Amino acid sequence: MRRALRPLPPRAALSPWQPRRDGGGAGWARTGRGGRRLRRPRGRCWRVRLPSASPHGSSTRLRAQRTEPPAMDSQKEALQRIISTLANKNDEIQNFIDTLNQTLKGVQENSSNILSELDEEFDSLYSILDEVKESMINSIKQEQARKSQELQSQLSQCNNALENSEELLEFATRSLDIKEPEEFSKAARQIKDRVTMASAFRLSLKPKVSDNMTHLMVDFSQERQMLQTLKFLPVPKAPEIDPVECLVADNSVTVAWRMPEEDNKIDHFILEHRKTNFDGLPRVKDERCWETIDNIKGTEYTLSGLKFDSKYMNFRVRACNKAVAGEYSDPVTLETRALNFSLDNSSSHLNLRVEDTCVEWDPTGGKGQENKMKGKENKGSGTPSPKRTSIGSRPPAVRGSRDRFTGESYTVLGDTAIESGQHYWEVKAQKDCKSYSVGVAYKTLGKFDQLGKTNTSWCIHVNNWLQNTFAAKHNNKVKALDVAVPERIGVFCDFDGGQLSFYDASSKQLLYSFKTKFTQPVLPGFMVWCGGLSLNTGMQVPSAVRTLQKSENGMTGSASSLNNVTHIHIIQIFVT
């Protein structure tokens, strides 16, 4: 007998989760096939997706999806913070281990060098003592030889005199036995004459020299005492750099230090510095070499004309006396953040030859690409006008960030977006540059758009072709500037304050200032025709500009003033 089909329950009743009625505690149980109840695991949440009608008319089985409870999200965030903290601490410990290993290696190398130098010093001292000893020995030997020669000579004379005197004495004795008076008288006269002439009576019986040699004796008691007081050279103590007295401004760094105690034997100081992108203690590995500045007489030194192309700079200093240099001070890390960017060659116009910080107009820049991509020959010759320059198919951008600028938009953007803070850079045009623009633009600037002709770009434009114009431009509105075009233009961008200002980079005279509200990141932008531009980045906002900004906020020349200016049509070739 066939069983009657029961009607389907309402949609709300299709949920397989039912309250537990088995007395097993709070929770929900899922009813499975055959009426079995499936217990939901504790501590997990299930989201039930209601079925939709099957295309074949049959019901679709309910599926439960597992989701994370809110408490677990907060735990994950806390765990991520812990992981980040542990990673930073491990990095610090590893850097400290590298420092210890380098210090240990330095101790071994320096100790070996010092021992070698000590041996050389003592060998030199021994050599001097040997020389002095040899000289003194020679002096004693010479004195001995001199006295010996004198005594030997005197001794020889005495022996000869004694021999002659003994012979005369024997002759006189024999003469006493002569009996003949005449013969006796003759012998007596001879004896008298010989005695008168005898050397024995002219000989000095006093030694010409004495045997005393005390005048060559030495007393090295003082020298011995001096040698006993030999000790290592007095080393100056390590100076202390005062971070409060250090100053970082206008791409210059002033470092000040002091000695822990007065030392009047200090002759000069040695300052060492290097750039780094790591805060805190200097890294041992993957760091630049220390640069040295020697013979600093004072306790303060200023490094000027720096390019801040790193986030920080490390500094250390040591004191030197006439003989030796002391220990280095504890290193100090000073922040040297500044905007560093290059020109984005991947999206620049094909008629622009772009390097890192230079861009130059190239009228033949797109022709090679045309022949290569389309296989067509160029028509015409000579330098084309901006409106007649043909641009062929472009190769894909290297970075793939955006399309190349084309048409009459001879534009190149910077490769670094400005999203916050205050930044400054400078631009210098070639002397024969016909036309150029300097400013900023949103990333959404179209590939055919020119700087200043849309509401997404702000710039000042210089035109030296047919007529000389100098103007500020935004949203296709132009405001002529009644000032001379400077040799270098400084660009100040205050993203958070919504301000873009242009200055004479040399005199810091304000040229023009836009006041707006940036709604998205901006990129430095440049347009150039028949000429070239060079950039100077890695610069801090000059102090003079900061001071001027405080007083310039109330001046006219904002973006709103451009909106009230009647649209001015300017005869031009490059940009209106």
C-alpha positions in Angstrom: 0.0 0.0 0.0 1.5 3.4 -1.0 2.0 5.9 1.7 0.5 9.3 1.4 2.9 12.2 0.8 3.0 14.8 3.6 3.2 18.4 2.6 6.5 20.3 3.0 6.9 22.3 6.2 7.1 26.1 5.9 10.5 27.7 4.8 11.4 28.7 8.3 10.9 25.2 9.5 13.5 23.8 7.1 16.4 24.7 9.4 18.0 21.5 10.5 19.0 23.1 13.8 16.5 22.5 16.6 16.6 23.3 20.3 17.8 20.4 22.4 15.1 18.7 24.4 17.1 15.8 25.6 18.3 17.5 28.7 21.9 17.6 27.5 22.4 21.2 28.4 22.2 24.4 26.4 22.9 24.1 22.7 21.4 23.2 19.4 21.1 19.8 17.8 20.9 19.1 14.0 18.3 16.6 12.8 20.0 14.3 10.3 18.7 11.5 8.2 16.5 8.9 9.9 15.6 11.4 12.6 19.0 11.3 14.2 20.2 14.4 16.1 23.6 15.8 15.3 25.1 17.7 18.1 26.8 21.0 17.2 30.4 21.2 18.5 30.7 23.7 21.3 32.7 26.9 20.7 31.9 27.1 17.0 29.3 29.0 15.1 27.5 27.8 12.1 25.8 29.9 9.5 22.9 28.3 7.7 22.4 29.0 4.1 18.8 28.6 3.1 18.2 26.5 -0.1 17.0 27.9 -3.3 14.7 26.0 -5.7 16.4 23.4 -7.7 16.1 23.8 -11.5 14.6 20.3 -11.6 12.0 21.1 -9.0 13.6 19.1 -6.2 14.7 20.6 -2.9 18.3 21.4 -2.3 20.1 20.1 0.7 20.9 22.7 3.4 24.5 23.6 3.8 26.1 25.0 7.0 29.1 27.2 6.7 31.6 27.7 9.5 32.4 31.3 10.4 34.7 32.9 12.9 33.2 34.3 16.2 33.9 38.0 16.9 36.1 37.1 19.9 38.4 35.1 17.6 39.0 38.2 15.4 40.2 40.2 18.4 42.4 37.4 19.5 43.9 37.2 16.1 44.6 40.9 16.1 46.3 40.6 19.5 48.3 37.6 18.3 49.4 39.6 15.3 50.6 42.4 17.6 52.5 39.8 19.7 54.0 38.3 16.5 55.1 41.7 15.3 56.6 42.5 18.7 58.4 39.2 18.9 59.8 39.7 15.3 61.1 43.2 16.2 62.6 41.9 19.4 64.3 39.0 17.5 65.6 41.5 15.0 67.1 43.6 17.8 68.6 40.6 19.4 70.1 39.3 16.2 71.5 42.8 15.5 73.0 42.8 19.0 74.5 39.3 18.4 76.0 40.6 15.2 77.4 43.6 17.1 78.9 41.3 19.8 80.5 39.1 17.1 81.9 42.0 15.4 83.2 43.5 18.7 84.8 40.1 19.6 86.4 40.0 16.2 87.6 43.6 16.7 89.0 42.8 20.1 91.0 39.9 18.7 92.3 41.9 15.7 93.1 45.0 17.8 94.8 43.0 20.5 97.0 41.4 17.9 97.8 44.7 16.4 98.6 46.3 19.9 100.9 43.3 20.8 102.7 43.8 17.5 103.1 47.5 18.2 104.2 46.8 21.7 106.9 44.5 20.5 108.0 47.1 18.0 108.2 49.8 20.7 110.2 47.6 23.0 112.5 46.4 20.2 113.0 50.1 19.4 113.8 50.7 23.0 116.2 47.8 23.2 117.9 49.0 20.0 118.4 52.4 21.5 119.8 50.9 24.7 122.1 48.7 22.7 123.3 51.7 20.8 124.0 53.6 24.0 125.7 50.6 25.5 127.9 50.2 22.5 128.8 53.8 22.5 129.7 53.7 26.2 131.8 50.6 25.7 133.7 52.2 22.9 134.3 55.3 25.1 135.7 53.1 27.9 137.9 51.1 25.5 139.2 54.3 23.9 140.1 55.7 27.4 141.7 52.4 28.3 143.8 52.4 25.1 144.9 56.0 25.6 146.1 55.5 29.1 147.7 52.2 28.3 149.6 53.8 25.4 150.8 56.6 27.7 151.9 54.3 30.4 153.6 51.9 27.9 155.5 54.9 26.4 156.6 56.1 29.8 157.5 52.6 30.8 159.7 52.1 27.8 161.5 55.4 28.4 162.2 54.4 32.0 163.5 51.0 31.0 165.9 52.6 28.5 167.0 55.2 31.1 167.6 52.5 33.6 169.6 50.4 31.2 171.8 53.3 30.4 172.2 54.3 34.0 173.2 50.7 35.0 175.8 50.6 32.2 177.2 54.0 33.4 177.3 52.7 36.9 179.2 49.7 36.0 181.7 51.8 34.0 182.2 54.1 36.9 182.7 51.2 39.3 185.4 49.8 37.0 187.1 53.2 36.8 187.8 53.2 40.5 190.3 50.4 39.9 192.5 52.4 37.4 196.0 53.0 38.9 197.3 55.4 36.3 196.5 59.1 37.1 196.1 60.2 33.5 194.0 57.3 32.5 191.9 57.8 35.7 191.4 61.5 35.0 190.3 60.6 31.5 187.7 58.1 32.7 186.4 60.5 35.3 185.8 63.1 32.7 184.0 60.6 30.5 181.8 59.5 33.4 181.0 63.1 34.2 180.0 63.9 30.7 177.8 60.8 30.4 176.1 61.5 33.7 175.4 65.0 32.5 173.8 63.7 29.3 172.1 60.6 30.9 168.3 60.4 30.3 167.8 59.0 33.7 168.4 62.5 35.1 165.9 64.1 32.6 163.2 61.5 33.1 160.0 62.4 35.1 159.3 59.8 37.6 155.6 60.7 37.9 153.0 58.6 35.8 151.5 60.7 33.1 148.0 59.1 33.6 146.4 57.5 36.6 144.5 54.2 36.7 141.3 55.9 37.8 138.4 55.2 35.5 135.6 56.5 37.7 134.8 59.3 35.2 133.3 56.6 32.9 131.1 55.1 35.5 127.3 55.3 35.0 124.3 55.6 37.2 121.0 54.6 35.6 118.9 54.9 38.8 116.8 57.6 37.3 116.5 55.9 34.0 115.7 52.7 35.7 113.0 54.5 37.7 111.6 56.0 34.5 111.5 52.6 32.8 109.7 51.2 35.8 107.1 53.9 35.4 106.4 52.9 31.8 102.7 52.4 31.2 100.0 52.6 28.6 99.1 56.0 27.1 96.4 58.0 28.8 93.3 57.5 26.5 90.7 60.3 26.4 87.3 59.2 27.6 84.4 58.8 25.2 82.5 62.0 24.4 78.7 62.2 24.9 76.5 63.3 22.0 73.6 65.4 23.2 70.6 64.7 21.0 68.7 67.7 22.4 71.4 70.0 21.1 71.6 68.3 17.7 69.7 70.0 14.8 68.4 68.6 11.5 67.2 71.4 9.2 67.6 72.6 5.6 69.4 69.4 4.6 72.0 70.1 7.2 72.8 68.2 10.4 74.5 69.9 13.4 75.9 67.4 15.9 76.9 68.6 19.4 78.8 66.7 22.1 80.6 67.2 25.4 83.2 65.5 27.5 82.1 63.7 30.6 84.9 65.5 32.5 87.3 68.2 31.5 90.5 67.1 29.7 92.9 69.7 28.7 95.1 67.3 26.8 92.5 66.7 24.0 93.8 68.0 20.7 90.9 67.3 18.4 87.8 65.2 17.7 86.9 62.7 14.9 83.2 62.6 13.8 81.9 59.6 11.9 78.5 59.4 10.2 76.6 57.1 7.8 73.1 56.8 6.4 70.6 54.1 7.3 67.0 53.1 7.1 66.8 51.5 10.5 65.9 53.3 13.7 67.6 52.5 17.0 71.1 51.0 17.4 73.3 51.0 14.3 73.1 47.7 12.3 76.3 45.7 11.7 75.2 44.0 8.5 73.7 45.5 5.3 74.9 49.0 6.3 76.9 51.6 4.5 80.5 52.4 5.6 81.2 55.1 8.1 82.4 58.4 6.6 85.0 60.3 8.7 85.6 63.9 9.4 88.9 64.5 11.1 90.6 67.3 13.0 87.6 69.0 14.5 88.7 71.4 17.1 85.4 72.3 18.7 82.6 70.2 20.3 80.1 70.9 17.5 80.1 70.3 13.8 77.6 71.0 10.9 77.3 68.8 7.8 75.6 70.9 5.1 74.4 70.2 1.6 73.3 66.7 2.3 70.8 64.7 0.3 68.4 63.0 2.6 67.9 59.7 0.7 67.6 57.6 3.8 65.3 57.7 6.8 68.0 58.1 9.4 71.7 58.9 9.9 74.0 57.5 12.6 76.6 59.6 14.3 79.5 58.9 16.7 82.5 60.9 17.8 85.8 60.2 19.6 88.4 62.4 21.2 92.1 62.4 20.4 95.1 63.7 22.3 98.6 64.1 20.8 99.3 60.4 20.9 96.1 58.3 20.7 92.4 58.4 19.9 89.9 57.4 22.6 86.7 55.3 22.6 83.8 56.2 20.4 80.7 57.8 21.9 77.5 55.9 22.0 76.0 56.2 18.5 73.1 58.5 18.0 70.5 58.1 15.3 68.8 61.2 13.9 65.8 61.2 11.6 66.4 62.6 8.1 63.2 61.8 6.3 62.6 63.6 3.0 60.7 62.9 -0.2 62.8 60.9 -2.6 61.4 60.1 -6.0 62.5 59.4 -9.6 60.7 60.0 -12.8 58.5 57.2 -14.0 59.9 56.3 -17.4 57.3 53.5 -17.9 54.4 56.0 -18.3 56.2 59.0 -19.8 55.5 60.4 -23.2 57.5 58.7 -26.0 58.9 62.1 -27.0 60.6 62.5 -23.6 63.9 61.0 -22.8 63.7 60.2 -19.1 66.4 59.3 -16.6 66.1 59.1 -12.8 66.0 62.8 -12.1 66.2 64.3 -15.6 63.8 64.6 -18.5 64.6 66.0 -22.0 62.5 66.6 -25.0 63.2 64.2 -27.9 61.4 64.9 -31.1 62.3 61.5 -32.5 61.4 59.5 -29.4 58.3 57.8 -30.9 59.4 57.2 -34.4 61.5 54.1 -33.7 58.6 52.6 -31.8 56.3 53.3 -34.8 58.5 51.4 -37.2 58.9 48.6 -34.8 55.3 48.2 -33.7 53.5 49.0 -36.9 56.1 48.6 -39.6 55.3 52.0 -41.2 57.7 54.6 -42.4 57.7 58.0 -41.0 56.5 60.7 -43.2 58.0 64.2 -43.4 61.3 65.4 -42.0 62.7 67.9 -39.6 61.5 68.7 -36.1 57.7 68.4 -35.9 55.6 70.9 -34.1 54.0 69.7 -30.9 50.6 69.3 -32.6 51.9 67.4 -35.5 54.1 64.9 -33.7 52.8 61.4 -34.5 52.9 58.8 -31.8 52.7 55.2 -32.8 51.7 52.1 -30.8 53.5 52.0 -27.4 55.1 49.0 -25.8 53.5 47.9 -22.6 54.6 49.9 -19.5 57.4 48.3 -17.5 55.6 48.9 -14.2 52.2 48.3 -15.6 50.8 51.1 -13.3 49.2 53.2 -16.0 49.1 54.0 -19.7 51.8 56.2 -21.3 51.0 59.8 -21.9 50.4 60.5 -25.6 49.1 63.2 -28.0 50.1 66.7 -26.8 50.5 65.7 -23.2 54.3 65.7 -23.0 54.1 64.6 -19.4 56.1 62.5 -17.0 55.1 61.8 -13.4 57.1 60.9 -10.3 57.2 57.3 -9.2 56.3 58.0 -5.6 52.8 59.1 -4.4 52.3 61.7 -1.7 49.6 60.6 0.7 50.4 62.8 3.8 52.8 65.2 5.3 54.7 68.2 4.0 57.3 67.8 1.2 59.6 69.9 -0.9 61.6 69.4 -4.1 63.2 71.7 -6.7 63.2 71.9 -10.5 65.7 73.5 -12.8 65.0 74.1 -16.5 67.6 74.2 -19.3 68.3 77.7 -20.5 66.9 77.1 -23.9 63.8 75.3 -22.8 60.8 76.6 -24.8 58.0 75.5 -22.5 57.5 73.5 -19.3 55.1 73.0 -16.4 55.8 71.9 -12.8 53.1 70.7 -10.4 51.2 67.7 -9.0 48.4 65.6 -10.3 46.2 62.7 -9.2 47.0 59.2 -10.4 43.8 59.4 -12.5 45.2 62.1 -14.8 44.3 60.9 -18.3 46.9 60.0 -20.9 45.8 62.9 -23.1 45.4 65.4 -20.3 47.8 68.3 -19.8 48.9 69.6 -16.4 46.6 72.4 -15.2 43.9 71.7 -17.8 41.9 69.4 -15.6 40.5 69.5 -12.0 43.0 66.7 -11.1 46.2 68.7 -11.6 47.8 71.9 -10.4 50.9 73.6 -11.9 52.7 76.7 -12.9 53.6 77.0 -16.6 56.5 78.8 -18.3 56.3 79.5 -22.0 59.3 81.0 -23.8 58.1 80.5 -27.4 56.5 83.2 -29.5 55.6 85.0 -26.3 56.8 84.9 -22.7 54.2 83.8 -20.1 54.4 82.7 -16.5 51.1 81.5 -15.0 49.5 79.3 -12.5 47.0 76.8 -13.9 44.2 74.5 -12.6 41.0 73.2 -14.1 41.8 74.9 -17.4 41.9 78.3 -15.6 44.9 80.5 -15.9 46.3 83.2 -13.5 49.2 85.2 -14.9 52.1 85.7 -12.5 53.7 89.1 -12.4 57.1 87.9 -11.2 60.3 86.9 -13.0 60.8 83.3 -13.7 63.5 82.0 -11.3 66.4 79.8 -12.3 65.2 77.1 -9.9 61.7 76.5 -8.8 60.9 75.1 -5.3 57.7 73.1 -4.9 56.1 72.8 -1.5 53.2 70.3 -1.1 51.3 70.2 2.2 49.0 67.3 1.5 47.1 67.3 4.9 46.8 71.1 4.8 45.7 71.1 1.1 48.3 73.5 0.0 50.6 73.6 -3.0 53.1 76.5 -3.2 55.9 77.5 -5.6 59.0 79.4 -4.6 62.1 80.9 -6.0 64.4 78.2 -4.7 67.3 80.7 -4.2 65.6 83.6 -2.5 62.6 81.6 -1.2 60.2 84.3 -2.6 56.7 82.9 -2.9 55.6 82.7 -6.5 52.1 81.3 -6.2 50.1 79.1 -3.8 47.1 76.8 -4.4 44.7 76.1 -1.6 42.6 73.0 -2.1 41.6 69.7 -0.5 43.4 66.7 -1.9 41.0 63.8 -2.0 43.5 61.2 -3.2 47.2 60.8 -3.4 49.1 63.1 -5.7 52.2 62.5 -7.9 54.8 65.2 -8.8 54.1 66.1 -12.5 56.2 67.6 -15.2 55.6 68.7 -18.8 58.4 69.8 -21.1 58.7 70.7 -24.8 61.9 71.7 -26.6 64.2 71.6 -23.6 64.7 69.7 -20.4 64.3 69.6 -16.7 66.4 68.3 -13.8 65.2 67.5 -10.3 66.6 67.8 -6.9 64.9 65.5 -4.4 65.7 64.2 -0.9 65.2 67.7 0.5 63.7 68.8 3.7 61.2 71.7 3.7 63.4 74.7 4.1 63.0 76.7 7.3 62.3 79.9 5.3 59.5 78.1 3.6 58.0 76.9 6.8 58.1 80.4 8.2 56.5 81.8 5.1 53.8 79.2 5.2 52.7 80.4 8.6 52.1 83.9 7.3 51.0 83.0 3.8 47.9 81.1 4.7 45.9 84.4 4.8 47.2 85.7 1.5 45.4 85.6 -1.8 46.2 83.2 -4.6 44.3 80.2 -3.7 42.6 77.7 -6.0 39.3 79.4 -5.3 40.6 82.6 -6.9 41.3 80.7 -10.1 37.8 79.5 -10.2 36.6 83.2 -10.3 39.0 84.2 -13.0 37.6 84.5 -16.5 38.9 81.8 -18.8 41.8 83.3 -20.6 42.6 82.0 -24.1 46.3 82.2 -24.7 47.8 81.7 -28.2 50.2 78.8 -27.7 51.6 75.7 -29.2 52.4 73.6 -26.2 49.6 74.2 -23.7 47.0 76.9 -23.1 
